[in-house]
């Protein structure tokens, strides 16, 4: 298993959040990275409702209200779809070792020195 720590940063380089993810392969795609990140955020959210505020994709206001009242779960597939679409529409970008990644199917090596940053340009809201 390879452990990878990803950081959320502002455009000015301020670190907002860090998440550790694990992968079986030493080469992953951007799509696999985003999917793993969303899955980890959903698990974290289910443990602590307030923690999801730092997530890549924020549930809609209605979903937030339902979750507070009925503890309805977030749909991870829906959130993955929103995140993948946002990546393709430049809602955020990903830096791997300070180099911008632009394609979902782009593969890259992960090892102990790999640095991953998600730079959010605008808050994303899941539909």
N, C-alpha and C positions, 0 to 999 in steps of 0.2 A: 504494500500500500504506500502510495506517495501522498504526503500531506502538503497542502499548498495554502498559504495565507494570502487572502486577497484583501485589498484596502479600498474603501470608498474615499475619494478625494474631491475637493472642490477644484475648480479650474485654476485656483491660485496655489494648489498643492497642500491645502489643509486636510489632514486625515480626519474623517468623520466616523469611521466604523471599520472594524476588521472582522473577518470571518475565516475560520480554518475549514478547509474542505479536504476530503480524501478521495483519491482516485486509484484504481487498480493498475491502469496503464501509465507508462511514462510519457506517452504522446496523447494529447486530447485535442478536441476541436473547440472552437469558441462556443458553438452550440452546446456541447457537453458541459462546458464551464458554466454557462448561464443556467442551464437546467439544474445542475448540482447546487448552484447558489440559491436558486429559488426554492428547491426542495429543503435545503438547510434552513432557510428563512421561515418556511411554513412550519417546520418542526419547532423552531425557536418561538414562533408566534403562539403555537398551541401550548407551550409551557408558560409563556408570559405575554399577555395581550399587548402590553405597552411596548415590547421590544420591536414589534414590526414597524414602528414609526421610522426606524433606521433602515428599513428594507429597500430593495431596489424598486420594487413595484408596490405601491400602496393600494390596499383595498378601497373600493368606492365608499362614500359616506354611508350608503345604505348597508353595505356589507359590514362596515364597522359597527353600525347600530345593531344589526342583527346579532353580531358576535357578542356584543356586550349583554344583550337581553337573553338570547337563546344559546349562546356559545356554539353557534353554527361554525363549522370548519371552513377555512379558506380552500377554494378549489385550486390545487397546485397546477393542474394542467392549464387552467385559464390564466393563471399568473405567469406561467412559462410563456404562453402564447403572447401575452401583452409585452413581456420583457423582450422576446425575440423580435417582435414587430418594432418595438421602440429602438432596439439596436440598429435594425435595418433603416429606420427613419432618422437616425442620428440623435435620438433622445438622450443617449449616453454613449460614451466610447470607452474602449478597453485598451490599456497599455500593457504590453508584455515586455518586461525588461526595457521600459521607456520607449518602446516602438508601438505605434498605433496599429491595431488589428482591425481589418475592415470587412472580412468575410466570415460568415457563420461556419463555413466548412474548412476554414484555415486551421491547420494543425500546428501545434507547437510542443516543445519538450518541456516537461516539468521536472525540476530537481530542487535540491535544497537552496539553490541560489536564484531560482526564478522569482521575479517580482511582478505581481499582477495588480493593476489599479483600475477601478471602475470610476470614471469621471462622469457624474450626473450633470446634465446641462439644465434640465427642468425636472420637477417632481413628476413621477409617472403615476397615473391612477388607473387601476384595473377596472374594466367595464363590466 
